[in-house]
Amino acid sequence: MKEIEKTQIKLLSDRLDLIRHQMTSMQLTSEAEKYAELEKEKATLEIEITRLKALRNKKLSKEAQKLVNMPFKRPITKKEQADLGKLKKSVRGLVIVHPMTALGREMELDEMTGFSKSDF
């Protein structure tokens, strides 16, 4: 689902760029009707892109909210990062979020962090 939204946003953005490019090369005097038509389409594309981005952010926020509400969270040490498989097996339901992922950027993490329902 995320990939579909991402590609749809990309296609709409590309179309918007094309319209903007066409509008800059037009002469207002001779092609006023066509310019007005492009202006209307540009407005609808901008609204749709904004709506899709908000939808994507809302989905991310639900997941981020779920993690923030977990009772235990702490940064993952370098030693633990070296053997994440062992750490995940020892702690049931552990979710690790990297700061460079979309979720990590949204949560504004500075380091790899683990979230769990039980202490670890």
N, CA, C and O atoms as CSV, one atom per row, in Angstrom:
chain,resi,resn,atom,element,x,y,z
A,1,MET,N,N,0.821,-1.195,0.000
A,1,MET,CA,C,0.000,0.000,0.000
A,1,MET,C,C,0.867,1.263,0.000
A,1,MET,O,O,0.576,2.227,-0.708
A,2,LYS,N,N,1.934,1.245,0.802
A,2,LYS,CA,C,2.803,2.417,0.876
A,2,LYS,C,C,3.459,2.699,-0.469
A,2,LYS,O,O,3.598,3.855,-0.870
A,3,GLU,N,N,3.863,1.634,-1.167
A,3,GLU,CA,C,4.517,1.810,-2.464
A,3,GLU,C,C,3.550,2.406,-3.481
A,3,GLU,O,O,3.940,3.237,-4.301
A,4,ILE,N,N,2.296,1.984,-3.428
A,4,ILE,CA,C,1.296,2.513,-4.353
A,4,ILE,C,C,1.112,4.009,-4.114
A,4,ILE,O,O,1.070,4.793,-5.061
A,5,GLU,N,N,1.002,4.404,-2.832
A,5,GLU,CA,C,0.848,5.819,-2.505
A,5,GLU,C,C,2.070,6.608,-2.951
A,5,GLU,O,O,1.951,7.708,-3.490
A,6,LYS,N,N,3.241,6.036,-2.720
A,6,LYS,CA,C,4.483,6.711,-3.082
A,6,LYS,C,C,4.553,6.944,-4.591
A,6,LYS,O,O,4.901,8.039,-5.034
A,7,THR,N,N,4.223,5.919,-5.382
A,7,THR,CA,C,4.270,6.071,-6.839
A,7,THR,C,C,3.188,7.026,-7.331
A,7,THR,O,O,3.395,7.780,-8.282
A,8,GLN,N,N,2.035,6.984,-6.674
A,8,GLN,CA,C,0.950,7.887,-7.062
A,8,GLN,C,C,1.357,9.342,-6.792
A,8,GLN,O,O,1.096,10.217,-7.618
A,9,ILE,N,N,1.984,9.604,-5.659
A,9,ILE,CA,C,2.461,10.950,-5.345
A,9,ILE,C,C,3.502,11.381,-6.371
A,9,ILE,O,O,3.496,12.525,-6.827
A,10,LYS,N,N,4.395,10.463,-6.733
A,10,LYS,CA,C,5.445,10.762,-7.714
A,10,LYS,C,C,4.831,11.112,-9.071
A,10,LYS,O,O,5.235,12.089,-9.701
A,11,LEU,N,N,3.852,10.311,-9.523
A,11,LEU,CA,C,3.206,10.575,-10.817
A,11,LEU,C,C,2.501,11.934,-10.821
A,11,LEU,O,O,2.597,12.690,-11.787
A,12,LEU,N,N,1.795,12.232,-9.731
A,12,LEU,CA,C,1.095,13.512,-9.659
A,12,LEU,C,C,2.081,14.676,-9.625
A,12,LEU,O,O,1.838,15.718,-10.233
A,13,SER,N,N,3.185,14.499,-8.919
A,13,SER,CA,C,4.207,15.550,-8.855
A,13,SER,C,C,4.838,15.784,-10.223
A,13,SER,O,O,5.094,16.925,-10.610
A,14,ASP,N,N,5.087,14.696,-10.955
A,14,ASP,CA,C,5.635,14.821,-12.304
A,14,ASP,C,C,4.667,15.571,-13.217
A,14,ASP,O,O,5.076,16.438,-13.989
A,15,ARG,N,N,3.396,15.235,-13.123
A,15,ARG,CA,C,2.363,15.905,-13.935
A,15,ARG,C,C,2.307,17.394,-13.580
A,15,ARG,O,O,2.184,18.246,-14.460
A,16,LEU,N,N,2.398,17.695,-12.282
A,16,LEU,CA,C,2.377,19.084,-11.829
A,16,LEU,C,C,3.572,19.863,-12.381
A,16,LEU,O,O,3.425,21.009,-12.805
A,17,ASP,N,N,4.740,19.249,-12.374
A,17,ASP,CA,C,5.937,19.890,-12.931
A,17,ASP,C,C,5.759,20.169,-14.423
A,17,ASP,O,O,6.137,21.233,-14.912
A,18,LEU,N,N,5.183,19.210,-15.137
A,18,LEU,CA,C,4.940,19.376,-16.574
A,18,LEU,C,C,4.002,20.564,-16.823
A,18,LEU,O,O,4.244,21.376,-17.717
A,19,ILE,N,N,2.942,20.658,-16.033
A,19,ILE,CA,C,1.984,21.759,-16.193
A,19,ILE,C,C,2.662,23.089,-15.904
A,19,ILE,O,O,2.473,24.054,-16.644
A,20,ARG,N,N,3.446,23.150,-14.840
A,20,ARG,CA,C,4.152,24.396,-14.515
A,20,ARG,C,C,5.080,24.815,-15.660
A,20,ARG,O,O,5.175,25.993,-16.006
A,21,HIS,N,N,5.755,23.828,-16.232
A,21,HIS,CA,C,6.656,24.110,-17.348
A,21,HIS,C,C,5.881,24.642,-18.564
A,21,HIS,O,O,6.317,25.585,-19.223
A,22,GLN,N,N,4.731,24.026,-18.848
A,22,GLN,CA,C,3.901,24.478,-19.970
A,22,GLN,C,C,3.397,25.895,-19.740
A,22,GLN,O,O,3.338,26.704,-20.666
A,23,MET,N,N,3.029,26.189,-18.481
A,23,MET,CA,C,2.477,27.508,-18.165
A,23,MET,C,C,3.520,28.616,-18.336
A,23,MET,O,O,3.188,29.722,-18.761
A,24,THR,N,N,4.773,28.319,-18.007
A,24,THR,CA,C,5.810,29.347,-18.145
A,24,THR,C,C,6.120,29.657,-19.604
A,24,THR,O,O,6.516,30.773,-19.940
A,25,SER,N,N,5.938,28.659,-20.470
A,25,SER,CA,C,6.259,28.881,-21.892
A,25,SER,C,C,5.077,29.459,-22.685
A,25,SER,O,O,5.239,29.811,-23.853
A,26,MET,N,N,3.901,29.559,-22.070
A,26,MET,CA,C,2.723,30.078,-22.775
A,26,MET,C,C,2.706,31.592,-22.800
A,26,MET,O,O,3.272,32.260,-21.935
A,27,GLN,N,N,2.036,32.114,-23.821
A,27,GLN,CA,C,1.803,33.554,-23.891
A,27,GLN,C,C,0.383,33.803,-23.411
A,27,GLN,O,O,-0.565,33.217,-23.934
A,28,LEU,N,N,0.234,34.664,-22.424
A,28,LEU,CA,C,-1.078,34.894,-21.821
A,28,LEU,C,C,-2.096,35.480,-22.792
A,28,LEU,O,O,-3.285,35.183,-22.675
A,29,THR,N,N,-1.687,36.267,-23.703
A,29,THR,CA,C,-2.638,36.946,-24.587
A,29,THR,C,C,-3.347,35.995,-25.541
A,29,THR,O,O,-4.570,36.052,-25.672
A,30,SER,N,N,-2.605,35.129,-26.205
A,30,SER,CA,C,-3.204,34.281,-27.230
A,30,SER,C,C,-3.772,32.969,-26.693
A,30,SER,O,O,-4.638,32.373,-27.335
A,31,GLU,N,N,-3.316,32.516,-25.554
A,31,GLU,CA,C,-3.744,31.209,-25.050
A,31,GLU,C,C,-4.344,31.291,-23.649
A,31,GLU,O,O,-4.035,30.469,-22.786
A,32,ALA,N,N,-5.187,32.268,-23.432
A,32,ALA,CA,C,-5.756,32.508,-22.105
A,32,ALA,C,C,-6.626,31.345,-21.621
A,32,ALA,O,O,-6.566,30.973,-20.449
A,33,GLU,N,N,-7.430,30.774,-22.516
A,33,GLU,CA,C,-8.307,29.665,-22.120
A,33,GLU,C,C,-7.500,28.438,-21.691
A,33,GLU,O,O,-7.774,27.821,-20.662
A,34,LYS,N,N,-6.506,28.106,-22.501
A,34,LYS,CA,C,-5.648,26.957,-22.193
A,34,LYS,C,C,-4.897,27.182,-20.877
A,34,LYS,O,O,-4.734,26.259,-20.079
A,35,TYR,N,N,-4.442,28.428,-20.660
A,35,TYR,CA,C,-3.727,28.773,-19.434
A,35,TYR,C,C,-4.646,28.607,-18.212
A,35,TYR,O,O,-4.223,28.077,-17.185
A,36,ALA,N,N,-5.883,29.053,-18.324
A,36,ALA,CA,C,-6.852,28.927,-17.228
A,36,ALA,C,C,-7.150,27.463,-16.937
A,36,ALA,O,O,-7.290,27.072,-15.778
A,37,GLU,N,N,-7.246,26.659,-17.981
A,37,GLU,CA,C,-7.477,25.225,-17.824
A,37,GLU,C,C,-6.311,24.563,-17.078
A,37,GLU,O,O,-6.520,23.755,-16.174
A,38,LEU,N,N,-5.091,24.916,-17.470
A,38,LEU,CA,C,-3.904,24.377,-16.793
A,38,LEU,C,C,-3.826,24.847,-15.341
A,38,LEU,O,O,-3.410,24.096,-14.459
A,39,GLU,N,N,-4.225,26.080,-15.105
A,39,GLU,CA,C,-4.225,26.631,-13.739
A,39,GLU,C,C,-5.184,25.836,-12.844
A,39,GLU,O,O,-4.868,25.545,-11.690
A,40,LYS,N,N,-6.354,25.490,-13.386
A,40,LYS,CA,C,-7.346,24.717,-12.634
A,40,LYS,C,C,-6.811,23.309,-12.340
A,40,LYS,O,O,-6.943,22.813,-11.221
A,41,GLU,N,N,-6.208,22.672,-13.350
A,41,GLU,CA,C,-5.648,21.331,-13.154
A,41,GLU,C,C,-4.494,21.356,-12.150
A,41,GLU,O,O,-4.333,20.435,-11.350
A,42,LYS,N,N,-3.705,22.411,-12.205
A,42,LYS,CA,C,-2.583,22.567,-11.264
A,42,LYS,C,C,-3.105,22.624,-9.821
A,42,LYS,O,O,-2.538,21.998,-8.925
A,43,ALA,N,N,-4.178,23.371,-9.610
A,43,ALA,CA,C,-4.752,23.501,-8.269
A,43,ALA,C,C,-5.263,22.150,-7.756
A,43,ALA,O,O,-5.033,21.797,-6.599
A,44,THR,N,N,-5.958,21.394,-8.618
A,44,THR,CA,C,-6.479,20.092,-8.185
A,44,THR,C,C,-5.348,19.112,-7.896
A,44,THR,O,O,-5.443,18.324,-6.955
A,45,LEU,N,N,-4.274,19.148,-8.691
A,45,LEU,CA,C,-3.128,18.267,-8.445
A,45,LEU,C,C,-2.460,18.595,-7.116
A,45,LEU,O,O,-2.094,17.691,-6.365
A,46,GLU,N,N,-2.298,19.889,-6.821
A,46,GLU,CA,C,-1.676,20.287,-5.556
A,46,GLU,C,C,-2.499,19.815,-4.366
A,46,GLU,O,O,-1.943,19.364,-3.365
A,47,ILE,N,N,-3.810,19.915,-4.470
A,47,ILE,CA,C,-4.694,19.462,-3.385
A,47,ILE,C,C,-4.576,17.953,-3.197
A,47,ILE,O,O,-4.486,17.476,-2.065
A,48,GLU,N,N,-4.577,17.202,-4.290
A,48,GLU,CA,C,-4.487,15.744,-4.228
A,48,GLU,C,C,-3.145,15.290,-3.648
A,48,GLU,O,O,-3.098,14.358,-2.845
A,49,ILE,N,N,-2.065,15.941,-4.049
A,49,ILE,CA,C,-0.737,15.601,-3.519
A,49,ILE,C,C,-0.691,15.865,-2.015
A,49,ILE,O,O,-0.171,15.046,-1.257
A,50,THR,N,N,-1.221,16.978,-1.589
A,50,THR,CA,C,-1.265,17.310,-0.161
A,50,THR,C,C,-2.075,16.267,0.609
A,50,THR,O,O,-1.680,15.849,1.697
A,51,ARG,N,N,-3.201,15.852,0.047
A,51,ARG,CA,C,-4.056,14.859,0.709
A,51,ARG,C,C,-3.328,13.519,0.848
A,51,ARG,O,O,-3.373,12.896,1.909
A,52,LEU,N,N,-2.658,13.075,-0.224
A,52,LEU,CA,C,-1.941,11.793,-0.182
A,52,LEU,C,C,-0.777,11.830,0.807
A,52,LEU,O,O,-0.531,10.850,1.511
A,53,LYS,N,N,-0.061,12.950,0.865
A,53,LYS,CA,C,1.044,13.070,1.819
A,53,LYS,C,C,0.532,13.046,3.258
A,53,LYS,O,O,1.145,12.426,4.128
A,54,ALA,N,N,-0.581,13.715,3.505
A,54,ALA,CA,C,-1.166,13.721,4.849
A,54,ALA,C,C,-1.622,12.319,5.237
A,54,ALA,O,O,-1.460,11.911,6.387
A,55,LEU,N,N,-2.188,11.583,4.290
A,55,LEU,CA,C,-2.626,10.206,4.540
A,55,LEU,C,C,-1.443,9.327,4.897
A,55,LEU,O,O,-1.520,8.520,5.823
A,56,ARG,N,N,-0.339,9.481,4.158
A,56,ARG,CA,C,0.865,8.693,4.427
A,56,ARG,C,C,1.427,9.030,5.805
A,56,ARG,O,O,1.823,8.129,6.545
A,57,ASN,N,N,1.467,10.318,6.161
A,57,ASN,CA,C,1.974,10.732,7.468
A,57,ASN,C,C,1.083,10.247,8.603
A,57,ASN,O,O,1.573,9.915,9.682
A,58,LYS,N,N,-0.215,10.206,8.365
A,58,LYS,CA,C,-1.148,9.742,9.386
A,58,LYS,C,C,-0.913,8.264,9.687
A,58,LYS,O,O,-0.952,7.850,10.845
A,59,LYS,N,N,-0.668,7.462,8.636
A,59,LYS,CA,C,-0.382,6.048,8.832
A,59,LYS,C,C,0.895,5.857,9.622
A,59,LYS,O,O,0.957,5.007,10.510
A,60,LEU,N,N,1.915,6.642,9.307
A,60,LEU,CA,C,3.161,6.566,10.060
A,60,LEU,C,C,2.923,6.965,11.517
A,60,LEU,O,O,3.476,6.356,12.432
A,61,SER,N,N,2.117,7.966,11.718
A,61,SER,CA,C,1.881,8.447,13.073
A,61,SER,C,C,1.202,7.400,13.949
A,61,SER,O,O,1.488,7.315,15.143
A,62,LYS,N,N,0.309,6.606,13.373
A,62,LYS,CA,C,-0.342,5.551,14.151
A,62,LYS,C,C,0.694,4.569,14.672
A,62,LYS,O,O,0.665,4.186,15.842
A,63,GLU,N,N,1.614,4.161,13.798
A,63,GLU,CA,C,2.642,3.203,14.195
A,63,GLU,C,C,3.587,3.832,15.222
A,63,GLU,O,O,3.964,3.185,16.199
A,64,ALA,N,N,3.963,5.076,15.003
A,64,ALA,CA,C,4.848,5.771,15.939
A,64,ALA,C,C,4.177,5.925,17.298
A,64,ALA,O,O,4.822,5.758,18.333
A,65,GLN,N,N,2.899,6.241,17.298
A,65,GLN,CA,C,2.156,6.406,18.546
A,65,GLN,C,C,2.115,5.096,19.324
A,65,GLN,O,O,2.247,5.089,20.548
A,66,LYS,N,N,1.932,3.990,18.609
A,66,LYS,CA,C,1.902,2.667,19.247
A,66,LYS,C,C,3.240,2.375,19.933
A,66,LYS,O,O,3.270,1.864,21.053
A,67,LEU,N,N,4.341,2.702,19.260
A,67,LEU,CA,C,5.662,2.458,19.840
A,67,LEU,C,C,5.934,3.365,21.037
A,67,LEU,O,O,6.482,2.914,22.042
A,68,VAL,N,N,5.559,4.625,20.937
A,68,VAL,CA,C,5.800,5.569,22.031
A,68,VAL,C,C,5.033,5.147,23.285
A,68,VAL,O,O,5.496,5.371,24.403
A,69,ASN,N,N,3.878,4.544,23.100
A,69,ASN,CA,C,3.066,4.122,24.244
A,69,ASN,C,C,3.565,2.850,24.914
A,69,ASN,O,O,3.055,2.470,25.968
A,70,MET,N,N,4.556,2.181,24.320
A,70,MET,CA,C,5.113,0.982,24.959
A,70,MET,C,C,5.847,1.384,26.232
A,70,MET,O,O,6.503,2.425,26.267
A,71,PRO,N,N,5.741,0.559,27.286
A,71,PRO,CA,C,6.304,0.950,28.582
A,71,PRO,C,C,7.827,1.028,28.645
A,71,PRO,O,O,8.355,1.801,29.446
A,72,PHE,N,N,8.548,0.265,27.839
A,72,PHE,CA,C,10.005,0.255,27.926
A,72,PHE,C,C,10.630,0.678,26.607
A,72,PHE,O,O,10.273,0.172,25.544
A,73,LYS,N,N,11.560,1.605,26.690
A,73,LYS,CA,C,12.319,2.016,25.511
A,73,LYS,C,C,13.707,2.433,25.951
A,73,LYS,O,O,13.884,3.042,27.006
A,74,ARG,N,N,14.695,2.094,25.125
A,74,ARG,CA,C,16.056,2.534,25.409
A,74,ARG,C,C,16.907,2.383,24.159
A,74,ARG,O,O,16.579,1.600,23.268
A,75,PRO,N,N,18.017,3.146,24.094
A,75,PRO,CA,C,18.935,3.011,22.948
A,75,PRO,C,C,19.590,1.625,22.945
A,75,PRO,O,O,19.824,1.034,24.000
A,76,ILE,N,N,19.877,1.126,21.758
A,76,ILE,CA,C,20.539,-0.176,21.603
A,76,ILE,C,C,22.050,0.084,21.551
A,76,ILE,O,O,22.522,0.881,20.740
A,77,THR,N,N,22.803,-0.598,22.426
A,77,THR,CA,C,24.254,-0.403,22.477
A,77,THR,C,C,24.915,-1.006,21.241
A,77,THR,O,O,24.312,-1.814,20.535
A,78,LYS,N,N,26.162,-0.604,20.988
A,78,LYS,CA,C,26.911,-1.125,19.842
A,78,LYS,C,C,27.088,-2.643,19.953
A,78,LYS,O,O,27.011,-3.357,18.953
A,79,LYS,N,N,27.323,-3.126,21.165
A,79,LYS,CA,C,27.498,-4.560,21.375
A,79,LYS,C,C,26.213,-5.311,21.026
A,79,LYS,O,O,26.264,-6.373,20.406
A,80,GLU,N,N,25.063,-4.763,21.422
A,80,GLU,CA,C,23.774,-5.389,21.104
A,80,GLU,C,C,23.483,-5.303,19.604
A,80,GLU,O,O,22.899,-6.222,19.030
A,81,GLN,N,N,23.887,-4.208,18.976
A,81,GLN,CA,C,23.672,-4.049,17.539
A,81,GLN,C,C,24.445,-5.096,16.745
A,81,GLN,O,O,24.019,-5.517,15.670
A,82,ALA,N,N,25.582,-5.508,17.288
A,82,ALA,CA,C,26.396,-6.514,16.604
A,82,ALA,C,C,25.668,-7.849,16.517
A,82,ALA,O,O,25.880,-8.603,15.567
A,83,ASP,N,N,24.809,-8.155,17.494
A,83,ASP,CA,C,24.072,-9.416,17.487
A,83,ASP,C,C,22.591,-9.165,17.781
A,83,ASP,O,O,22.081,-9.545,18.835
A,84,LEU,N,N,21.914,-8.518,16.832
A,84,LEU,CA,C,20.498,-8.182,17.018
A,84,LEU,C,C,19.610,-9.419,17.096
A,84,LEU,O,O,18.601,-9.421,17.802
A,85,GLY,N,N,19.985,-10.467,16.371
A,85,GLY,CA,C,19.186,-11.696,16.401
A,85,GLY,C,C,19.068,-12.248,17.802
A,85,GLY,O,O,17.985,-12.640,18.237
A,86,LYS,N,N,20.177,-12.279,18.504
A,86,LYS,CA,C,20.199,-12.788,19.881
A,86,LYS,C,C,19.339,-11.907,20.785
A,86,LYS,O,O,18.586,-12.409,21.620
A,87,LEU,N,N,19.455,-10.590,20.613
A,87,LEU,CA,C,18.675,-9.652,21.426
A,87,LEU,C,C,17.181,-9.820,21.174
A,87,LEU,O,O,16.387,-9.839,22.115
A,88,LYS,N,N,16.796,-9.943,19.902
A,88,LYS,CA,C,15.378,-10.099,19.566
A,88,LYS,C,C,14.805,-11.406,20.104
A,88,LYS,O,O,13.637,-11.461,20.492
A,89,LYS,N,N,15.625,-12.461,20.128
A,89,LYS,CA,C,15.159,-13.741,20.667
A,89,LYS,C,C,14.984,-13.678,22.179
A,89,LYS,O,O,14.084,-14.312,22.729
A,90,SER,N,N,15.844,-12.914,22.852
A,90,SER,CA,C,15.783,-12.850,24.313
A,90,SER,C,C,14.667,-11.936,24.810
A,90,SER,O,O,14.201,-12.098,25.938
A,91,VAL,N,N,14.230,-10.979,23.992
A,91,VAL,CA,C,13.172,-10.052,24.407
A,91,VAL,C,C,11.978,-10.236,23.484
A,91,VAL,O,O,12.049,-9.939,22.291
A,92,ARG,N,N,10.889,-10.724,24.043
A,92,ARG,CA,C,9.674,-10.958,23.247
A,92,ARG,C,C,9.022,-9.648,22.850
A,92,ARG,O,O,8.845,-8.765,23.689
A,93,GLY,N,N,8.663,-9.510,21.582
A,93,GLY,CA,C,7.945,-8.321,21.111
A,93,GLY,C,C,8.806,-7.083,20.982
A,93,GLY,O,O,8.283,-5.969,20.967
A,94,LEU,N,N,10.116,-7.252,20.889
A,94,LEU,CA,C,11.021,-6.109,20.752
A,94,LEU,C,C,10.924,-5.533,19.340
A,94,LEU,O,O,10.988,-6.265,18.352
A,95,VAL,N,N,10.770,-4.210,19.259
A,95,VAL,CA,C,10.750,-3.510,17.978
A,95,VAL,C,C,11.916,-2.537,17.987
A,95,VAL,O,O,12.038,-1.700,18.882
A,96,ILE,N,N,12.774,-2.659,16.976
A,96,ILE,CA,C,13.937,-1.786,16.889
A,96,ILE,C,C,13.722,-0.806,15.744
A,96,ILE,O,O,13.375,-1.201,14.631
A,97,VAL,N,N,13.932,0.480,16.032
A,97,VAL,CA,C,13.732,1.528,15.034
A,97,VAL,C,C,15.064,2.240,14.798
A,97,VAL,O,O,15.701,2.726,15.732
A,98,HIS,N,N,15.466,2.291,13.534
A,98,HIS,CA,C,16.704,2.974,13.148
A,98,HIS,C,C,16.376,4.438,12.848
A,98,HIS,O,O,15.332,4.722,12.261
A,99,PRO,N,N,17.244,5.371,13.239
A,99,PRO,CA,C,16.935,6.797,13.034
A,99,PRO,C,C,16.874,7.238,11.575
A,99,PRO,O,O,16.328,8.303,11.287
A,100,MET,N,N,17.419,6.449,10.647
A,100,MET,CA,C,17.409,6.852,9.241
A,100,MET,C,C,16.182,6.339,8.474
A,100,MET,O,O,16.014,6.672,7.301
A,101,THR,N,N,15.329,5.542,9.111
A,101,THR,CA,C,14.098,5.094,8.454
A,101,THR,C,C,13.051,6.199,8.555
A,101,THR,O,O,13.218,7.149,9.319
A,102,ALA,N,N,11.983,6.077,7.791
A,102,ALA,CA,C,10.915,7.084,7.822
A,102,ALA,C,C,10.329,7.199,9.226
A,102,ALA,O,O,10.071,8.297,9.719
A,103,LEU,N,N,10.125,6.047,9.857
A,103,LEU,CA,C,9.574,6.033,11.215
A,103,LEU,C,C,10.544,6.688,12.189
A,103,LEU,O,O,10.132,7.460,13.055
A,104,GLY,N,N,11.815,6.385,12.053
A,104,GLY,CA,C,12.832,6.973,12.927
A,104,GLY,C,C,12.939,8.478,12.761
A,104,GLY,O,O,13.097,9.208,13.739
A,105,ARG,N,N,12.853,8.944,11.510
A,105,ARG,CA,C,12.893,10.392,11.270
A,105,ARG,C,C,11.657,11.066,11.843
A,105,ARG,O,O,11.741,12.154,12.414
A,106,GLU,N,N,10.521,10.422,11.690
A,106,GLU,CA,C,9.287,10.994,12.216
A,106,GLU,C,C,9.347,11.113,13.738
A,106,GLU,O,O,8.900,12.105,14.311
A,107,MET,N,N,9.906,10.086,14.383
A,107,MET,CA,C,10.006,10.088,15.838
A,107,MET,C,C,11.199,10.918,16.321
A,107,MET,O,O,11.394,11.094,17.523
A,108,GLU,N,N,11.992,11.424,15.374
A,108,GLU,CA,C,13.157,12.248,15.654
A,108,GLU,C,C,14.150,11.536,16.577
A,108,GLU,O,O,14.611,12.102,17.568
A,109,LEU,N,N,14.468,10.285,16.235
A,109,LEU,CA,C,15.427,9.508,17.013
A,109,LEU,C,C,16.843,9.898,16.615
A,109,LEU,O,O,17.110,10.221,15.458
A,110,ASP,N,N,17.753,9.864,17.597
A,110,ASP,CA,C,19.158,10.153,17.324
A,110,ASP,C,C,19.981,8.886,17.206
A,110,ASP,O,O,21.042,8.887,16.582
A,111,GLU,N,N,19.496,7.801,17.804
A,111,GLU,CA,C,20.222,6.541,17.755
A,111,GLU,C,C,19.241,5.383,17.664
A,111,GLU,O,O,18.046,5.540,17.917
A,112,MET,N,N,19.766,4.214,17.298
A,112,MET,CA,C,18.936,3.022,17.172
A,112,MET,C,C,18.291,2.751,18.536
A,112,MET,O,O,18.978,2.659,19.553
A,113,THR,N,N,16.968,2.627,18.536
A,113,THR,CA,C,16.217,2.506,19.776
A,113,THR,C,C,15.335,1.268,19.751
A,113,THR,O,O,14.779,0.904,18.715
A,114,GLY,N,N,15.218,0.633,20.895
A,114,GLY,CA,C,14.355,-0.532,21.036
A,114,GLY,C,C,13.130,-0.200,21.865
A,114,GLY,O,O,13.220,0.519,22.860
A,115,PHE,N,N,11.988,-0.722,21.456
A,115,PHE,CA,C,10.728,-0.532,22.165
A,115,PHE,C,C,10.179,-1.909,22.510
A,115,PHE,O,O,10.181,-2.816,21.677
A,116,SER,N,N,9.706,-2.060,23.756
A,116,SER,CA,C,9.211,-3.373,24.171
A,116,SER,C,C,8.160,-3.217,25.269
A,116,SER,O,O,8.083,-2.193,25.948
A,117,LYS,N,N,7.349,-4.275,25.417
A,117,LYS,CA,C,6.358,-4.287,26.498
A,117,LYS,C,C,6.989,-4.756,27.802
A,117,LYS,O,O,6.471,-4.470,28.881
A,118,SER,N,N,8.122,-5.486,27.706
A,118,SER,CA,C,8.806,-5.952,28.902
A,118,SER,C,C,10.192,-5.320,28.985
A,118,SER,O,O,10.766,-4.927,27.969
A,119,ASP,N,N,10.717,-5.227,30.188
A,119,ASP,CA,C,12.034,-4.616,30.400
A,119,ASP,C,C,13.120,-5.422,29.706
A,119,ASP,O,O,13.058,-6.651,29.671
A,120,PHE,N,N,14.104,-4.741,29.161
A,120,PHE,CA,C,15.222,-5.423,28.517
A,120,PHE,C,C,16.512,-4.681,28.771
A,120,PHE,O,O,17.570,-5.105,28.305
